[in-house]
């Protein structure tokens, strides 16, 4: 007797990406609706994904949120796949229609979701179906016909139209759609309909669906590949095959950006690699490291001992020499080695997130034992942690060199990270931009915000704060929508850094506090260190030198939630400045000695310039002047224009104290102009204060016609949204801030512009 296997219900958690009723028509202003209605217990990432799963329907979202478990509310478990009870009302509306109308709606629904096959009109023509019964659906307001097919009132109506019928009717429409899909490239969609129409397990049909999924994957259609492989798993008679297929479907769901679906599928498979990857982006980074390293060892034939350490006698047997990450694409003769290489790249990402020295060393040792050249970022981190700076430079240079067009997005991201560690921001920006482009071309939606996580460093240091802040907010929304809460935490830390640079204390404190709370719970050393760095930068700009030095000193520690080697090197020049200004230079000299050795080893013009600036701060009189001149000469060959302006500010102050008034004025005016361009009002105020001491009238902030010079980047965004009519709560939701912070921003905007109402703001922006 054949056991029926009905087509799976349409999953509400896989909607068309990010086009919701609550969004404004302006594509430059995407974002979730206000937080009211979903409750304060939801984390930001869960709130965004609940709305996405509910197709933007507020009632459905509220209903779905009310049934979430504690772990789902905090993002530790995936959202449920079942549609909410709200569907009952939709089903009643569909059941009230005539059978002929319901059949046409069923045909359209099966053609659109979860796999869009664009065959409805061909099916109607081929079968000679009378479409006049659609009038009843139009009269009921459920759907209407267009030249391209049927448009449903909303996704829930489409789901109800598909589910509110007999299984035999669903099989009939799938068979009809399969018959008319005969065009070039339509085999994956034809296979989908054949699979959806299957009565029971079929090894032959499961194999056909696997092949169709491979074709879809090759063209970057990961959502289609996921649907095909998941259906193949339902039809596979062998439990082992079923588990492998579910793991493959989870990977495709992950690449398509549907992380909740990926996590639900992964839960049905004992796959360490998959569990580790998902934990890396949304769970505990230290757990992710352990799972991924275990999977890499197992993949290469090795194993870990019962105590969790690596068995150095296993896994390396049979390897034919070391294999590098760059060779993994051509390692088809040894697929297990190529997979292990890729897993070690993911292990490296976990090590970077944690900043844990012990784990970096362990991963490097495993790679060495397996005969695999580890990713340059892993080798570079391990060598840098141990003070082997020449070795670190060599492996990082090799990794950063792999940033040409095309290529694997993961390897391009690693090239960008390596370039950042070497102080090469131009190469870092190029590699991460190409990584995002390659991910989009391959349909790997989930990788795009990850590339942006590291691109923002280059944009921050080169002073492109306004454009970078807008890009980072967009990446933050993508990270939340695709369930990558760890990546979102990293991006929040970057936004705290931007707020510190622009002197926006309230936003910096709010974002940094959120980052530190989340990061410490998830073992994320990198975002935690970056948030601490942002707070220290804020303190330094506000003249709180001792507080800044204390925060920066804490970055010298290692391990999750403490310090991080990469951030430590970024922070050293600021630490020297804060320590000198607070009268504590003993530790600063030791920190600078280590930083100077790093700068001389990697030969980065920017790092050498900052080291020369540290020399100047630690010196006095004519010796300091010469070091400042050396720093500015080196800055001319670098890309960190904001730091060049800060060097000019410090140099101008030193020249003033030496009574070299003419050159001091020149340096301070140059610094002031740069700070106004970068939108850094607190640094600009310091330059003006120095000029006032010289008796020089500093140029005031620019006029009404240049609002960007009078407002911080965040204030300008808030002002524009308010002028468009958005409420404080709506603005808060778009910028992922609290309404209280938005109110603070608007009061600041009104004060800076000398106005008292939104009407005046609209008029001023219109004139500008």
MOZINOR-V582874 format. One record per pair of residues at least 12 apart in sequence whose ideal C-beta (glycine too) atoms are under 6 Angstrom apart, sorted by the first residue. I is the first residue (numbers start at 1). J is the second residue. Records with the same first field share a line. If there is no record, write none. Layout:
I->J, J
//
This chain:
2->199, 200
3->200
4->199
5->198, 200, 234
6->167
7->170, 196
9->163
10->113, 114, 159, 162
11->81
12->53, 83
13->53, 81, 260, 261
14->114, 258
15->55
20->56
21->56
22->56
31->734
32->48, 51, 733
33->733
34->729, 730, 733
37->58, 62
38->65
41->73
43->74, 75
45->75, 480, 485, 488
46->75
48->480, 481
49->483
50->64, 65
52->481
53->79
55->155
59->86
60->84, 86
63->84, 86
64->84
75->485
78->260, 263, 264
79->260
87->160
90->156, 157, 160
91->160, 164
94->160, 161, 164
95->164
97->136
98->136
100->133
101->133, 136, 137
104->134
105->161
106->161, 165, 173
107->173
108->120, 150
109->158, 161, 162
110->173, 174
111->177
114->227
115->192, 224, 227
117->189
119->177, 180, 181
120->149
121->149
122->180
123->176, 177, 180
126->180
127->176
142->157
171->197
174->193, 196, 197
175->197
177->193
178->190, 193, 194
187->212
188->212, 215, 216, 224
191->208, 209, 212
192->228
195->209, 231
198->235
201->235, 237
202->235
203->237
205->235
206->232, 235, 236
209->228, 231, 232
210->232
212->228
213->225, 228, 229
220->442, 443
221->443
222->252, 255, 256, 443
223->256
225->252
226->249, 252, 253
229->245, 248, 249
230->249
232->245
233->245, 246
243->269
246->265, 268, 269
247->269, 271, 274
249->265
250->262, 265, 266, 274
254->446
255->444, 446
256->445
257->445, 446, 482
259->482, 483
260->483
263->278
266->278
272->291, 294, 295
273->295, 343
275->291
276->288, 291, 292
277->346
280->350
281->484, 486, 487
282->483, 485, 486
284->522, 523
285->350, 353, 354, 522, 523, 524
286->354, 523
288->350
289->350, 359
292->343, 346, 347, 350
293->347, 363
295->343
296->340, 343, 344
297->315
299->336, 339, 340
300->315, 340, 370
301->315
302->314, 315
310->366
312->369
315->370
316->369, 370, 371
319->371
322->371, 373
323->337, 341, 372
324->373
325->341, 345, 375
326->402
328->341, 342
341->372
344->367, 374
345->375, 410
347->363
348->375, 377, 378
351->363
353->524, 526
354->523, 525, 560
355->525, 526, 564
356->559
357->385, 558
360->381, 382, 385
361->382
363->378
364->382
375->414
376->395, 396, 398, 399, 418
377->399, 414, 417, 418
379->395
380->392, 395, 396, 421
384->565
385->565
389->598, 601
390->601
393->601, 602
396->418, 421, 422
399->414, 415, 418
400->415, 418, 419, 422, 427
402->415
403->415, 427, 430, 431
405->434
409->435, 438, 439, 447
412->431, 434, 435
413->435, 451
415->431
416->428, 431, 432, 454
417->454
419->431
420->457
421->566
422->602
423->604, 606, 607
425->458, 461, 462, 639
426->639
428->458
429->458
432->451, 454, 455
435->451
436->448, 451
446->482
449->475, 478, 479, 487
450->487
452->475
453->487, 490, 491
456->468, 472, 494
460->497
461->640
462->639
463->641, 642, 678
465->498, 501, 679, 713
466->713
469->498, 713
472->491, 494, 495
475->491
476->488, 491
479->491
489->515, 518, 519, 524, 527
490->527
492->511, 515
493->515, 527, 530, 531
495->511
496->508, 511, 512, 531, 534
497->534
500->534, 537, 538
501->680
502->679, 680, 712, 713
503->541, 681, 682
504->712, 714
506->741, 744
507->714
508->534, 538
510->741
512->531, 534, 535
515->527, 531
516->528, 531
520->561
523->560
525->560, 564
526->564
528->561
529->555, 563, 564, 567
530->567
532->551
533->567, 571
535->551
536->548, 551, 552
540->578
541->682
545->578, 581, 582
546->582
548->578
549->578, 579, 582
552->571, 574, 575
555->567, 568, 571
556->568
569->598
572->591, 595
573->610, 614
575->591
576->588, 592, 614, 617
577->617
580->617
592->614
596->611
599->611
605->634, 637, 638
606->638, 640
608->634
609->631, 634, 635, 638
612->627, 630, 631
613->631, 647
615->627
616->628
624->654
628->651
631->647
642->678
645->671, 674, 675
648->667, 670, 671
649->671, 687
651->667
652->664, 667, 668, 690
653->690
656->694
661->694
665->694, 696
668->687, 690, 691
671->687
672->684, 687
676->709
679->712, 713
707->768
710->752
715->745, 748, 749
718->731, 745
719->749
722->758
723->761, 762, 765
728->742, 743
//
